[in-house]
């Protein structure tokens, strides 16, 4: 899965269920997808071996998640593969130091989940901010979060080219603070 743009999906940008294995997910942009940008289920019934690099996971709302990870059947961080050099961005709420067990608002997706950008489901449900995720998993060590937090969603600009033709997009002379 290489060099794609996935945006505005009702639930998630990419969902890979249990048994996902021997897969490269690289150079993709996942933008403003419903609940999460990526939902990944990993099982040791098939060796996971996932390469997840140079992707941009961009949540435009403070309750959107960047990443959901589910480990099943004894899978562990060691079998997941290589996760690194990505961007996990939540510019309206980029939390730090989050390690929250369970759902703080009840297990209902209609509630906002601003506990952290990453949910990890094994053995219990935990929300993590990127800094805590790196420390726990020893993955995504060169992955970064939002380079410039914003307070107004109107300051976020998303441009893409849905054609195979070259396209020039003027960025103007805007100066955002």
N, C-alpha and C positions, 0 to 999 in steps of 0.2 A: 504494500500500500504506500505509494510514493507520489509526492508532489500534487496533492489534491487540496481543494478548499471545500469544507463542509460547514454550512452556516444555516441558522434559523430553523433547525429541525425541532419538532415539538418535544421530543424527549431527550435524546442524546445524539451526539455527532457520530460516534462509532461505538457499536456494541459488539464485543467479541465474547462468546460464551465459553463455558467449561470445555476444555480440550483444545483450546487455541494453542497452537504450537508451531515451531519453526517458521516464524513470520517476521518480516521486517516492516515496521511502520516508521517512515522517515520523510522529512521535508513536507509535512502536511500542515494546514491551518484549520483548526476547529474553532469556530467563532459563534458565540451567542446561541448555543444549542440548549433549549429547554432546561432540563435538570442538570445535565453534565455534558462535558465535551467528549470524554472517553469513559466507557464502562467495560472493564476487562475482567473476565473470569479465567483463572488459571488452575489447571488440574495436573497432578503428577501421573494421571493415567496415561497421558501422552506427554512426553517431555516438552516443556514449555518453550524454552529457547527463543524468547521474543527479543528482537532488537527494536528498541523504541528510542529514536534519536532525531534531533533537529526538528521537532514538531513544536507548533505554537498552539497552546490550549488557552483560549481567551474567553473568559466569562464576563459579560457586561453588567450583570446584576450581582449584588452582594450575596444572594442566596443560591446562585448557580455554582456548581462544583466544577473543578477542573478535571478531576480524575476519581473514578471509583475502581477499587481493586478487590476482587474476591478470590481467595485461595481455597481450593477444595482438595479433598482426598490426600492430605499430607503434603501438598505442595508448599514450598517455602521460598524465601527470597533467593536462595541459592539456585533454584530451578527456574526462576522467572526469566532470566536472561540479562540483557544489558539495557538499562534505562539511563539515559544521560544526554546532556547538552540540549535540553528542551527549554521552553518558556511556559510556565504555569502562571497565567496572569488573571488577576481579579482586581482591576484598578480602583473600583469603588470600595472594596474592602480587602485589603491584603494583610491578613492577620499574621502575627508572629507568636511563637511559643505555644501554639495550640496543641493540646493532647487531651481530647475530651471523649470519654467513653459514652456509648449509647447515643440516643437521639435526644437532644435537649428540649425539643418541642413535641415529642411524641412521634411515633413512626407513621407519619402522614406527609407525603411529599408536597402537600399544599401549603405547609408551613415554611417559612424561610429558614434555611440552614446556613447560618453565617458562622458556624463554629470553626470551620477551617475549610480549605479548598479541596482536601483529599479525604476520601473515606476508605478505610481499610477494614475488610470484613473477616478477620481470622485471628484468634478464635472469637473475639467480640467485636462489635462495631465501634470503631474509633475514628474521630475526625482529627486530622492533622493539618497544621500549616506546613509549608514547604520546608522550613528549617527543621522542624521536628521529624518530618518524613525522612529527610536525608540522614538524620542522626539514627533513627530507628532502623531503617532499611539498608543503609550504606549504598543506596541507589541514587541516581539523579544528582551526583555530587557536583557536576558542572551545570546543572539546571538552575535557571534564575526565575525570579518572580517579576512582577510589574516594575519596569524601569522608572516609570513616572506615575505615581498614584494621582487620581483625579477625584473631584467631588461632584462633578456634573456629567451625567451620561451624554449630554449634548456635546461634550468636548472629545468624545470618542468618534473617530472617523474610520469607517471600514470601506475600502475600495477593492474591487476585484474585476477581473476580465473574464466574462463567461464565454468568450470566443477563442478561436485558435489564431486570431490575427493580433499583431502588435497593436498596442493601444497606449496613448500618452494621457496621463491624468495629471492635471495641474493641481499642485498642492497649495498654490497661492502664497501669500506672504503672512499667514496667520502666526501669531505668537501667543502660545498658550502658557498660562501660569497656573 
